[in-house]
Amino acid sequence: MRKGHVIKAVEPGSIAEEMGVEPGDELLSIDGQRPEDIFDYEYFIQNEEIVVLIRKADGEEWELDIENDFEDLGLTFENGLMSEYRSCRNKCIFCFIDQMPKGMRDTLYFKDDDSRLSFLQGNYITLTNMKDKDIERIIRFKLSPINISVHTTNPKLRCKMLNNRFAGEALRKIDRLYEAQVPMNGQIVMCKDINDGAELDRTIGDLSRYLPYMESVSVVPVGLSKFRNGLYPLEPVTKEKALETIEIVERWQKRLFLEYGTHFIHASDEFYILANLPLPEEERYDGFLQLENGVGMLRLMTSQVEEALSKLDGDGEEDELSIATGKLAYGYLKGFLEQIKEKFPNRKVHLYAIANEFFGEQITVAGLITGQDLIRQLKGKSLGSRLLLPACMFRSGEEVFLDDVTREEVKIALQVPVNIVKSSGQDFVNAVLYPSEELETFYEGYELKEI
């Protein structure tokens, strides 16, 4: 029997519903071709008329002649990708998933290196898992942008960093994407004394040759947990190394802006905090193309908080609440709260920086704080009428921390309502000033990805 793609849902009022397609049916083919994945499906339906073969739950096959005029059919599939996810073949010296302790849920140990997730979810991929046909499909389907974990353009060094003897030659795929004018973004996970300094300078120079189709490149410091026994010896990025990195990045920014009108290369917020330097002005982020990598997130939030407060008149209402975050953003949130207090002097906010005892105190981002650390460190503290937590602490679309502790369990343990706050400055100001009801909508939280 031919294998089909099981349909999970049919949108009300859609073409598929009108044709009698139901959840549980299987999509077998479109114009005689079986879609390999969601990209094939989206490509095949882009015609005025198509013939769709459906297998009903009782095994009967329906051939549907559809005049869809390039519209979506209204189908959602049980496997959103319509294909198995491709796992990573590399053994990167900096991979955070290899630094996870044992005993956590299985999904946290899956390393993806699937080019299709680059387009669907913004994942960064190494190109080592791609074949020529994958590149050809990207070009043919005009998929973009593709996000590439480069790390270094030194082929020999890249093989070492990714622990893959084909990692160096995989860089040639960037040439093909460039020739086809496919928009790209790049990422460099900087490891001290490995791909920093002169190597970083070389990598930025090499990648700048792909402008304008390589639209942006981020540099982020390697994240090191305490679970590194048996792994490649890496050292945390120091203040001196952060200063050196910023100097290299900003030198290239000046040069490339004069040449191309774009800054192109960006250091993550963490480098500026480590270096104890102010964040760049908003214009230097080129539209914030690298927010997912922590590039410009705090600068954008600063602007959004200022804008939100400028539209509000202060009042004398009293309230007491609390906020927990990671050590990295603590200083900035403290500054935001001081601005709020100038207009709303009777709002008392307790701000707590949670130390990451679970992964180790080298990890300072809010997105890797566990529920158990949060509960332990907030027990007995003044929390006020509610506790605000950033959405990045929770799994995307769920109310679960990395260690499977739920929001409800935190609420019970600390005896305080817990509100989840989205990442914008407007959301932050609203959450502080106005008690909100329980969130019913999905929000963007963490997704552990190999970088």
Disulfide bonds with the S-S distance in Angstrom:
none
